[in-house]
Amino acid sequence: MKKFIDSFINVWKIEELKNRILLTLGLLLVYRFGAQVTLPGIDATKLTNLTNQTDEGIGWLINVFTGGAFSQASVFALGIMPYISASIVVQLMGIAVPYLQKLQKDGESGRKKINQITRWLTILITLVQGPGYIYNLYRTLPGEAFMLTGPTFIYSSVLILVTGTIFAMWLGEKITDKGIGNGISLLIMVGIIARMPQAFIQEFSSRTSQANGGVMMIVIELILWFLVIIACILLVMAVRKIPVQYARRTVSGDFEEDMMGGNRQFIPLKLNASGVMPIIFAQAIMFIPAAVSGLAKESDTALSIAGMFNDPFGLVYNIVFALLIVIFTYFYTAITVPTNKMADDLKRSGGFIPGVKPGVETGDYLDKIMSLITFPGSLFLALVAVFPAVAVSLLGVQGAWGYFYGGTSLLIMVGVAIDTIQQINSYLLNKHYDGLMKSGKNRKAVA
């Protein structure tokens, strides 16, 4: 603990790192402040129905990712999710669209153009989602909640929602460039964390006031929660190391000859190379059955299907959800881990995997290894995703607190926290300080 405290103190001794952290905290504070600002023309004291809509189920998930802004009818009600959707669409289109494939190979200039395309697509998505959100307000809130009505309110509100998303996107990019950590991910993580205290207080109140297990059950739940966090950390950081050897070569000078190369290194292949994207894809697919079945309300079968797919803690929902996660894990890993490119780069740099011929055979070997490790990784990811349902069913945990026992929210918090700490570590180690996660190998490499 003392070493950790000393490392934390050292963070503030590095001027550049201190300024980056303070800037990051300041911009995150601006984002959280904006999430509390209600759209002009809406009475903030009459949002009870909207809040009730986001107390459980899919509405709760949407509200979590916007940091509560959705239930506040905030200027940031759509949050950063349109940008995430645009990024996913552009990434998937990069597989089939030759122009985007060319931009991906153009280095920094291509990356800037792709970012610009993503921004414009974000605006288009927000222009579609904005009217949908306003329609939901009209359907949910009582008439007296609207101080403005008609086209003026609709146009101004959609414009403000679009502007709010663009401003949130700008905040995220500024954090990435001038702050510490991935800005977009930090905005999502802060929104998720903002909902945790309320969910825990509700769970604590339920356990203690209703004689529903008392403090002892709270302790058991917290221990289980920490165990799940440890499992998520292992999932995020687990890698399969593929040994690589570089050919020995001779370097001659005027007065000496030095032997270089022959070093043994490794390629780290992540057990979960797809991150939380399979869960996000699967979650989007899970919205479809309920939406389609809702169009045929007079049918008992449709109502039954809608009920099953509107219950995130139901058995059928979670079985289908887990299967989709396994499928999307393989799909997303296949399109994001370029094993053939890795093999070509390794061959050009004079490296090879012992016992495997460079080139095509190396690519096939890496692809085979990725397929083997993706299977347990996908099962582990699916287990983490459905664990909230297990916690709710077996322990009687309330839904709001149960969501933090796994799924996208917990994986995002763990992944973003690890990424941010690793960036802070790099600053500390470069200045010859011990990192927050001290590693003898890292220390030796820098010292």
N, C-alpha and C positions, 0 to 999 in steps of 0.2 A: 504494500500500500504506500509506503514511504517513497519508493522509487517512482510510483505512478504520480504521486503528488509533486515530486521534484520535476518530473517530466512536464506536468501540467504548468508548473511555474515557469519552466524554460520556454514554453510557448510564447509567453509575453515578453521574453527577452529578445526575440527576433522581430525587429520592427516591421518588416514586410509581412510576416505571418500575422502579427497582431493587427495590422491595418486591414488585411484581408478578412480576418475573422470578425472584426468590428463592422466592416462594410456588409458582410453576409448577414450578421445579426440585425443590422439596421434595415436592410431591404426585406428580410423576413418579417420584421415588425410592421413595415409598411403594408405588406401583403395581408397580414393578419388584421390590421386596422381596416383595410378596404373591405375585408370579408364581413365586417359588421355594419357597413354603410348600406342602408336600404335604398332600393330604386326610388327615384323621385316620383311622387304621385301615389305611393302606397303607405298606408298607415301601419307603422311598425308595431303598434300595440294590438293589431288584429291578425296576427299570423299564426294563431293557434292551430287552425286546420292544416296549414302547410307543415307545421312542426309535427303534428300527429301523423301526417303522411310519411314522414321520414323516421318514425320511431322504430320501425322494424322492416325486415324484408329487403327488397331491392332498393327501395327508397333510402333506407339507412346506408346502404353501400355507396350510393351516389352522393349522399350528403357527407359521408366521411371523406371522400376523395376531393371534395371542395372545401373541406375544413369547416363545415357547418354553414357555408355561404348559401347553399341551395335552399335550406329551410329558413334563411333570413331574408329571402328575396333580395339578395345583395347585388351590388354592381359587379361582384366577382362570382355570381351564382353559377356560371358555367365553368368557373375555375380554369385550370390549365388542360382539362381533358380534351377539348377540341384540338389542341396542339399535339397531344399524345396520339389522338386518332389520325391526324394528318401525317405524323411521322411514321406510323404503322403502314398507312396506305402507300406512302412514297417508298418505304422500304420494300413492301411487297411488289409494287409496280417495277421496282428496279430489277426484278427477276425476268420480267417479260418485255419491258420497254427498252429498246436499244439505246435511245437517247440518254436515259438515266444510267444505263450500264456504262456508257461512254463517260458520263460525268463522274461516276464512281472511280474511274481509272485516271482522272485528270488531276488528282492530288488536291491541293488547297483551293485552286480556282474552281474545280468541280464541286468541292464540298460547299463553297459559298453559294454556288448556283442552286444546289440541292436544298440548302437552307432557305434560300429565297422562295423556291417553289413550295416548300413546306409551309412557309409563312402565309403565302397567298391561299393555299389550300385550307389553312387554319381559319382564315377569314370566311371562306365559302362555307365551311362546316358550321361556323358560329352563326352565319346568316340563316342557316337551315334550323339549327337548334334553338336560336333565340326566339322566333315566333312560337315554336313548340313549348318553350318554357312559359311564355306569356299566356298561351292558351291554357296551360296547366294552372296558372294563377287564377284566371277567370273561372275555371271549373272548380277550384278548391276553396278559394277565399270568398267570404261573404261580400255582398255589394258595397257595404259601407267601408270596406278596407281600401277601396279605390277612391282617391281624392281627385284623380284625373281619369277620364274615359275617352273612348273614341280613337280615331287614327293618330291623334297627337301623342297619346300615351303609348300606343303600340310602336310607332316609329321611333320615338325618343328612347323607349326602353330597349328596343332591339339595338339601336345605335350604341347605347351605354353598355349593353352586354358585350357587344363586339369589341368596343374600346377596352372594357375591363379585361377581356381575355388577351387582347394584344398587349396591354400594359403588364399583365401577369407574365406573359411570354417574354417581354422585355426585361422584367425583373429577373427571371430565371437565367436569361442569357448574360446579364450583367454579373450575376453571382458566379456563373461559370468562368467568365473572362477576368473579372477583377476580384472575386471573392475566393472562397474555398469550397470545394466539392462541386457536384453536378447541380446546377441551379434548379432545373425543372424537377429533378427528383427530390431536392430539399423542400421545394414548395409543396409537393404532394405529401412528403413525410411530416412536415409541420402541421398540415391540415389533419392528418390522421392522428397525430399526437394530441392535437387540440381537443379531440373527441374522447380521449382516454379517461381523463379525470371524471367527467360526467358519467361515463359508462361504469367506472369502478364504484363511484359513489352510489349509483342506483343498485349495483350488485351488493354492496356492503349493507345498504339500508334494507334490502330484501332479506338478506341472511340474518340480520340482527333483530329487526323489528317484527318479523313474522315467525320467529323461532324456527327458521329454516336452515338449521345447521350451525348457526352462530359463528363466532370468530374462528373456531377450529376449521370450519369449511373454507373460510376465507384464506387461512394459512395454507390449507391443502391446495386450493386453487392457485395461489401465488407460486407455490413450489412447482406445480405442474406447468404453470406458465413459463417459469424460468427454464424448465427442462425443454419445453418446446422451443424457446429462444435459442438454447444451446444447439438443438437439433437443426434449426434454421441456419445458424452460423456454420455448422459442419457442412450443410448442403451447399451454402454459398461458396465456401472456401475450398471444398474438396477438389483435388486434381489428380489425374493420372499422369505421372511423369514418364515421358518417352525418352530414353537415353539417346543422345546425339553426339557424334564424334566428328571433329573437323580434321581434314587432311593436314599432315605435317608438311611444312614448307620452309625453305632456307632463305634467310635475309642476309645479304652480304653488304658490308661497308668497306671503307678504305682500310681500317685497321682491325676489324673484328667481324666475326660471323656468328650469328645468333640463330638458334633453332626456335621456330615459333609454330604454333598449331598443336595438333594432337590433343587438344583439350576435350574433356568430356563435359557436355552440358545436357540439357533436357528440354523437351517441348512440353509445357503444362497443358494438358487437355482437361477442361473443367467437367466435373461430373454433371453439373447442371449449367450447360453453356447457354441455355435459352433464357435464364433468369425467370422473371415473373410473366413473361409474354404469353406462354401457353395458358396460364390462368386467365389472363385478360381476354385472349381469344375465346377460350371456352366459356367465360362469363358472358361474352357478347352473344355467342350462339344460344346460350341458355335463356336469353330474353325472347328468342323467336317463337318457341312453342306457345308460351303464354300469350304473346301478342296476337298470333294467328288464331288460336283457339278463342280468344276474346271476341273475335268478329262473329262468332256463331253462338251467341249467349243462350239461344233457345235450346241448344243441344246439351243433354246431360253428359255425353261423352266429352264435349268441348269444355264444359265446366269442370269435369274431373281432371282433364289434362291441364287446364289452367291452374287448378288447385295444386297439383303436383309440382309444376314448374314455377309456382310463385312461393313455394316453401323452401328456402335455402337450407333448412335443417331436416328436410324429409329424406327418406331412404332412396326413393326413385331418383329424385333430383341429384343426390350426391353420387349415386352409382353412375349415372350418365355423365355428370360433371367430371368424375375421376377418369372415365374412359376417354373423354374428349381431351383432357389434359395430357394423358399418355400419348395420344395421337398427335396433338399439336406440338408436344415436346420434340418428337422425331421430326416433324415437318419444319419447325423453326430452327432446330439445330442443323438440319440439312441445308437450309438456305443461308445461314449466318456463319457456319464454320467451313471456310473454303479449303478443304484438305488438299485439293490439287494445287492450289496456289501456294499453300504451305510447302508442299513437296518441291515445287519449282523454285521457290525462294531459297529453300535449303540446298538445292542442287547448285544454284548460282553462287552461293556463299561458300561452297566447298564442303558442306556438311553432309553427313549420311547417318542413317540409323543402322547400327551394327547388325549384319545378317540380312539386310534388305537392300536391294538394288535402288540406286537413286532414280528419280523420275516417276514414271507411272506406277511402278510397284510400290514406291514409298507412299504415293497418294492413296492407293488401294489399301495399304496397311493401316494408314492413319484413319481412313474411312471405316475400316473394320473395327478398329479400337474404339472409335467414337460410337459406333452402333452398339458395341458391347457395354460401354459404360453409360450410354444414354438410357438403357432399359432400367437399371436400378435407380438412376437419377430421376427418371420420369415417374416411377412408382413412389419414390420418396416425396417428390413434388406433389403428386396427387394426394398422398396421405396427409401432408401438411395442409393442402387446400381444403380437405374435407374434415379436418380435425375439429374445427368449430362445431360441426354437427355432432361429433362424438362427445365433446365437452358439454354441450347443451343436453344431449340425451342421457348420458351416464351420470353427470354431476348435477344436472338441473341448473346449470349456469344460465343467467338471463341472456337473451339474444344479443343485446348491445355489447355486453362484456364478452360474450362468447366469440364474437367476430375477431377479437384480438388473440385468439388461441391458434391462429394459423391464417391460411388464405393469403390473398394479395397484400393486405394491410401489413401483416407481420413481416412478410418477406421483404416488402419495400423498406420498412423501418430498419431491418437488419442489414440489408444490402447497402442502403444509402449510408448508414452509420459506419459500416466497415470501409466503404469507399472514402468517406470523409476522413476517417482516422488514418487511413493509409496515406492520403495526401498530406495530412499534418505530419505524419511520421517522416515523409520524404524531406520536408523542410528541417525537421529536428536533426535527422541523421546527416544531412548535408552540412549542418553547422556543428557537427560532432557532439550532439546531445543524444541522450537515450530517448528512444521513441516511446509513444504511449503503449504500443505493443512491442516490447523489447524483444529483439532477435539477435542472437550472437552472430549469425551469418551476415545479416544486414549491417550490423555494427562494424564487423570486420571489413566488409566490402567498401564502406565509406571511409573508415579511419585510415 
